[in-house]
């Protein structure tokens, strides 16, 4: 309740100004904050693309947090379709369920799906923050796969449900090695491992960077990209997802006016999956 009260009293939270979202080349700061970006792409920051609705204010976030980083997530130009890992179109650019497509490569294998996209973005944030020692995610088996171990040349030897880390390569802390590490995590982590995360925020404490997850084969997960609140305490969220098959990360739309989803019900309904109960909210 203290967090919710602080939201209601906010008067200085950042709001994006409409009209700031014309596609443009990434700035030097954006190239550092989102290190996968190419210099020649055209992008729109998420916060400038989707202003808070009238009467709502974005919740306050600390500048170095995952939530603050997500607010600058680079998006492709309006009308960009969603494509899968083989280049095939999954969703048309004017699909009513699609608000935008992130400028984030998906790789050439069927790996970066829903849970993996959340892990990818979280890991990229830590990389950009210079906190590479914190990059570590659990396989569905519960075993921890850390980037520092992988970069030192250790590799996961997997036999059934047992995982053993052994020396298997030369030390390599390059971006190419990092992407290989992420593909390893994507192979053996998923909705079940994200569902097992111990941080379970309350609905009153939902913030950018949290996610809803229903584990299974298949299961699904969606990422809370941003949260806005009005004077009455009603909350809205921008939601994003990867999906099956591996495809572009996309900002969702509730197929009505604007891309913001209501957070006031007992469940959060999204266009591609069954509603997420509040008990499915997690935080990395």
C-alpha positions as CSV (number, residue, x, y, z in Angstrom):
1,X,0.0,0.0,0.0
2,X,2.9,2.4,0.7
3,X,4.1,1.9,-2.9
4,X,0.6,2.6,-4.3
5,X,0.3,5.7,-2.1
6,X,3.6,7.0,-3.4
7,X,2.3,6.6,-7.0
8,X,-0.8,8.7,-6.2
9,X,1.4,11.5,-4.8
10,X,3.7,11.6,-7.7
11,X,4.0,14.9,-9.5
12,X,7.4,14.6,-11.2
13,X,7.2,11.3,-12.9
14,X,8.4,11.3,-16.5
15,X,5.8,11.6,-19.2
16,X,6.6,11.3,-22.9
17,X,5.6,14.1,-25.2
18,X,3.5,13.2,-28.2
19,X,5.3,13.7,-31.5
20,X,8.7,12.6,-30.4
21,X,8.5,9.2,-32.0
22,X,9.6,9.8,-35.6
23,X,12.0,6.9,-36.6
24,X,15.7,8.1,-36.5
25,X,19.2,6.7,-36.2
26,X,20.1,5.6,-32.7
27,X,22.0,8.2,-30.6
28,X,25.4,7.4,-29.1
29,X,23.8,6.9,-25.7
30,X,21.3,4.4,-27.2
31,X,24.0,2.4,-28.9
32,X,25.7,2.1,-25.5
33,X,22.4,1.3,-23.6
34,X,21.2,-1.2,-26.2
35,X,24.5,-2.8,-27.5
36,X,22.9,-5.0,-30.1
37,X,21.8,-2.0,-32.1
38,X,23.3,-1.3,-35.5
39,X,24.1,2.3,-36.3
40,X,22.1,2.3,-39.6
41,X,18.7,1.2,-38.2
42,X,15.8,3.6,-37.6
43,X,14.2,3.4,-34.2
44,X,11.6,5.0,-31.9
45,X,12.0,4.9,-28.1
46,X,9.1,3.1,-26.4
47,X,8.4,6.0,-24.0
48,X,8.2,8.6,-26.7
49,X,6.1,6.3,-29.0
50,X,3.4,5.6,-26.3
51,X,2.7,8.5,-24.1
52,X,0.7,7.9,-20.9
53,X,-3.0,8.3,-21.7
54,X,-4.8,11.5,-20.7
55,X,-5.1,11.7,-16.9
56,X,-2.4,9.1,-16.3
57,X,1.2,9.5,-15.3
58,X,4.0,7.0,-15.7
59,X,5.1,5.6,-12.3
60,X,8.5,6.7,-11.0
61,X,11.5,4.4,-11.6
62,X,15.1,4.7,-10.5
63,X,17.3,5.7,-13.5
64,X,19.5,2.5,-13.4
65,X,16.7,0.0,-13.1
66,X,15.4,-2.6,-15.6
67,X,12.1,-0.7,-15.8
68,X,13.9,2.6,-16.7
69,X,15.9,0.8,-19.3
70,X,12.8,-0.7,-20.9
71,X,11.3,2.7,-21.3
72,X,13.9,3.5,-23.9
73,X,13.5,0.1,-25.7
74,X,14.1,0.8,-29.4
75,X,11.2,0.1,-31.6
76,X,11.0,-0.4,-35.4
77,X,9.0,2.1,-37.6
78,X,5.3,2.0,-37.4
79,X,3.7,-0.7,-39.5
80,X,6.6,-3.1,-39.2
81,X,5.3,-6.7,-39.3
82,X,6.4,-9.4,-36.9
83,X,8.7,-12.0,-38.5
84,X,9.9,-15.4,-37.2
85,X,13.5,-16.7,-36.9
86,X,13.3,-17.8,-40.6
87,X,12.2,-14.4,-41.9
88,X,8.6,-15.4,-42.4
89,X,5.8,-13.0,-41.5
90,X,3.9,-14.0,-38.4
91,X,1.8,-10.8,-37.9
92,X,1.0,-8.1,-40.4
93,X,2.1,-4.6,-39.4
94,X,-1.5,-3.4,-39.1
95,X,-2.7,-6.3,-37.0
96,X,-5.0,-4.9,-34.3
97,X,-3.3,-7.0,-31.6
98,X,0.1,-5.4,-32.4
99,X,1.2,-2.0,-31.2
100,X,4.9,-2.1,-32.2
101,X,7.9,-4.4,-32.9
102,X,11.2,-4.1,-31.0
103,X,14.4,-3.6,-32.9
104,X,15.9,-6.7,-31.5
105,X,17.3,-9.6,-33.6
106,X,15.8,-13.0,-32.8
107,X,18.6,-15.2,-34.1
108,X,18.5,-18.0,-36.7
109,X,17.2,-20.8,-34.5
110,X,13.8,-21.5,-32.9
111,X,15.0,-20.5,-29.5
112,X,14.2,-16.9,-28.5
113,X,10.5,-17.5,-27.6
114,X,8.4,-16.0,-24.9
115,X,10.3,-16.7,-21.6
116,X,13.6,-16.4,-23.5
117,X,12.8,-12.9,-24.7
118,X,12.3,-11.8,-21.1
119,X,15.6,-13.3,-20.2
120,X,17.3,-11.8,-23.2
121,X,16.2,-8.3,-22.3
122,X,17.1,-8.6,-18.7
123,X,20.5,-10.0,-19.6
124,X,21.1,-7.1,-22.1
125,X,20.2,-4.6,-19.4
126,X,22.7,-6.1,-17.0
127,X,25.3,-6.2,-19.7
128,X,24.7,-2.5,-20.6
129,X,24.9,-1.6,-16.9
130,X,28.3,-3.2,-16.5
131,X,26.9,-5.8,-14.1
132,X,27.9,-8.8,-16.1
133,X,28.6,-10.8,-12.9
134,X,24.9,-10.8,-12.2
135,X,23.9,-12.4,-15.5
136,X,22.7,-15.9,-14.4
137,X,19.5,-17.8,-15.0
138,X,18.2,-21.2,-14.0
139,X,17.5,-24.0,-16.3
140,X,14.2,-25.8,-15.9
141,X,16.2,-28.4,-13.8
142,X,16.9,-25.7,-11.3
143,X,20.6,-25.5,-12.1
144,X,22.1,-22.1,-12.4
145,X,23.8,-21.0,-15.6
146,X,26.0,-18.0,-15.1
147,X,27.6,-15.9,-17.8
148,X,30.9,-15.6,-15.8
149,X,31.2,-19.3,-15.8
150,X,30.5,-19.6,-19.5
151,X,32.9,-16.7,-20.3
152,X,35.6,-18.5,-18.3
153,X,35.3,-21.4,-20.7
154,X,33.1,-23.8,-18.7
155,X,30.3,-25.5,-20.6
156,X,27.2,-27.4,-19.3
157,X,27.4,-31.1,-19.8
158,X,23.8,-32.3,-19.6
159,X,22.7,-35.9,-19.1
160,X,19.0,-36.3,-18.6
161,X,18.0,-33.9,-15.9
162,X,21.6,-33.7,-14.5
163,X,23.8,-30.7,-15.3
164,X,27.6,-30.7,-14.8
165,X,29.8,-27.7,-15.6
166,X,33.2,-28.7,-17.1
167,X,36.0,-26.9,-18.9
168,X,35.2,-27.0,-22.5
169,X,36.5,-23.9,-24.3
170,X,38.9,-21.0,-24.1
171,X,37.9,-18.1,-22.0
172,X,35.9,-15.6,-24.2
173,X,33.9,-12.6,-22.9
174,X,33.0,-11.2,-26.3
175,X,29.5,-10.3,-27.5
176,X,29.5,-13.3,-29.8
177,X,30.2,-15.6,-26.8
178,X,27.5,-13.8,-24.9
179,X,24.9,-14.6,-27.6
180,X,26.0,-18.2,-27.6
181,X,25.6,-18.3,-23.8
182,X,22.0,-16.9,-24.2
183,X,21.2,-19.5,-26.7
184,X,22.3,-22.1,-24.2
185,X,20.0,-20.6,-21.6
186,X,17.1,-20.4,-24.1
187,X,17.5,-24.1,-24.8
188,X,17.2,-25.3,-21.2
189,X,15.2,-22.5,-19.5
190,X,11.6,-21.6,-20.2
191,X,8.2,-20.7,-18.6
192,X,8.6,-23.3,-15.9
193,X,11.9,-21.9,-14.7
194,X,10.6,-18.4,-14.8
195,X,7.5,-19.4,-12.9
196,X,9.8,-20.8,-10.2
197,X,11.4,-17.4,-9.5
198,X,11.0,-16.6,-5.8
199,X,10.2,-12.8,-6.2
200,X,6.5,-12.6,-6.4
201,X,5.4,-8.9,-6.1
202,X,1.8,-8.0,-5.2
203,X,-0.6,-6.4,-7.6
204,X,-0.1,-3.1,-5.7
205,X,3.6,-3.3,-6.3
206,X,3.6,-4.2,-10.0
207,X,6.3,-2.2,-11.9
208,X,8.0,-2.1,-15.3
209,X,10.3,-5.1,-15.6
210,X,7.9,-7.5,-13.9
211,X,6.3,-10.3,-15.9
212,X,3.3,-12.6,-15.9
213,X,4.1,-16.3,-16.5
214,X,2.1,-19.5,-16.7
215,X,4.5,-22.4,-16.9
216,X,3.9,-25.4,-19.1
217,X,4.6,-27.1,-22.4
218,X,3.7,-24.8,-23.9
219,X,3.3,-22.1,-21.3
220,X,3.5,-18.4,-21.9
221,X,4.9,-15.2,-20.4
222,X,4.4,-11.5,-21.0
223,X,6.7,-8.7,-19.9
224,X,5.4,-5.5,-18.2
225,X,7.1,-2.8,-20.2
226,X,5.6,0.2,-18.4
227,X,3.0,1.2,-15.8
228,X,0.9,4.4,-15.6
229,X,-1.5,5.5,-12.8
230,X,-4.2,8.1,-12.5
231,X,-5.3,10.2,-9.4
232,X,-7.9,7.5,-8.5
233,X,-5.2,4.8,-8.3
234,X,-6.3,3.0,-11.5
235,X,-3.3,1.5,-13.3
236,X,-2.5,0.7,-16.9
237,X,0.4,-1.2,-18.4
238,X,2.3,-1.7,-21.7
239,X,2.9,-5.4,-22.3
240,X,5.3,-7.1,-24.6
241,X,6.0,-10.7,-25.6
242,X,8.0,-13.1,-27.7
243,X,6.1,-16.1,-28.9
244,X,6.2,-19.5,-30.6
245,X,7.9,-20.0,-33.1
246,X,10.8,-17.7,-32.1
247,X,9.9,-14.3,-33.4
248,X,10.4,-10.6,-33.0
249,X,9.6,-9.2,-29.6
250,X,6.4,-7.2,-29.9
251,X,4.5,-4.6,-27.9
252,X,0.9,-5.8,-27.6
253,X,-2.4,-4.0,-28.0
254,X,-5.7,-4.9,-26.4
255,X,-7.3,-4.4,-29.9
256,X,-9.1,-1.2,-28.8
257,X,-8.1,2.4,-28.5
258,X,-4.4,2.6,-27.5
259,X,-1.9,0.0,-26.5
260,X,-2.4,0.2,-22.7
261,X,-3.9,-2.7,-20.8
262,X,-6.0,-2.3,-17.6
263,X,-4.5,-3.7,-14.4
264,X,-7.7,-3.3,-12.4
265,X,-9.3,-6.7,-12.9
266,X,-8.7,-10.0,-11.1
267,X,-6.8,-11.2,-14.2
268,X,-4.9,-9.6,-17.0
269,X,-6.2,-10.6,-20.5
270,X,-3.8,-10.5,-23.5
271,X,-4.7,-11.2,-27.1
272,X,-2.7,-14.5,-27.6
273,X,-3.1,-16.4,-24.4
274,X,-5.5,-17.2,-21.6
275,X,-5.8,-14.5,-18.9
276,X,-3.0,-14.2,-16.4
277,X,-4.0,-14.2,-12.7
278,X,-2.2,-11.9,-10.4
279,X,-0.7,-15.0,-8.7
280,X,1.4,-15.4,-11.9
281,X,3.3,-12.1,-11.4
282,X,7.0,-12.5,-11.0
283,X,10.2,-10.4,-10.9
284,X,13.8,-11.3,-11.7
